[in-house]
Each structure stands twice: as C-alpha cells, then as structure tokens.
Amino acid sequence: MSDPKKTFLLRVDPRLFDEVQGWAAQELRSVNAQIEYLLKEALSRRRRSGERP
C-alpha cells in the first residue's frame, strides 16, 4: 500500500528553519512532524474562531 500523505517542496528562510528545527528537537519531533503539528493547530484555531477557508 502506498503512503497516503502528500509530498511537496517547501522553501523557507534558513533562520525560520533553524527555529522550527530547534522547537521540534525540544518536543522530540522531526521538523516535518513539527510543521504538520503547527499546521493542524492553526487550522483548528481557525475553525474554532468561526473562520472558513
């Protein structure tokens, strides 16, 4: 069975990447998992505030 997750290229400022990488390390996550966590949290907050995409 193939991986159901989408793959895409993400270009970010190196300083931003370093910040996310450090945060991920503190929370024992990979950078990828940290970005996915942050996106899910942002979408959850957006839904709770009543905003719709």
Phi and psi in degrees as a GROMACS rama.xvg file:
@    title "Ramachandran Plot"
@    xaxis  label "Phi"
@    yaxis  label "Psi"
@TYPE xy
-81.0517  159.637  SER-2
-69.081  124.847  ASP-3
-75.4948  -8.44314  PRO-4
-80.4569  147.139  LYS-5
-82.6108  147.632  LYS-6
-114.726  134.954  THR-7
-153.861  159.226  PHE-8
-86.2946  133.503  LEU-9
-124.397  120.017  LEU-10
-101.186  126.087  ARG-11
-134.912  157.516  VAL-12
-60.0888  136.703  ASP-13
-56.7829  -34.3333  PRO-14
-67.787  -39.5103  ARG-15
-64.0492  -43.9947  LEU-16
-58.6943  -44.1617  PHE-17
-60.7713  -40.4518  ASP-18
-63.6496  -46.7951  GLU-19
-65.1928  -39.5399  VAL-20
-63.1945  -42.6196  GLN-21
-64.5846  -42.4463  GLY-22
-63.5071  -44.1102  TRP-23
-60.4948  -43.022  ALA-24
-61.9447  -40.0105  ALA-25
-62.9537  -32.8017  GLN-26
-99.9708  12.2836  GLU-27
55.0724  44.2823  LEU-28
-122.804  159.854  ARG-29
-77.0948  165.347  SER-30
-60.8213  -42.9271  VAL-31
-58.9839  -47.1568  ASN-32
-64.3318  -35.7993  ALA-33
-66.2294  -43.7935  GLN-34
-63.4576  -43  ILE-35
-62.358  -41.8241  GLU-36
-59.9612  -46.6057  TYR-37
-63.4542  -40.4045  LEU-38
-64.3858  -43.1666  LEU-39
-62.4991  -42.8537  LYS-40
-62.4617  -43.2539  GLU-41
-63.402  -42.3968  ALA-42
-66.3514  -38.3526  LEU-43
-62.7405  -45.5434  SER-44
-63.0086  -38.5935  ARG-45
-63.6825  -42.7664  ARG-46
-63.789  -42.6222  ARG-47
-64.8022  -31.5333  ARG-48
-78.6556  -6.71866  SER-49
91.0735  -1.42097  GLY-50
-74.8882  145.645  GLU-51
-124.041  139.508  ARG-52
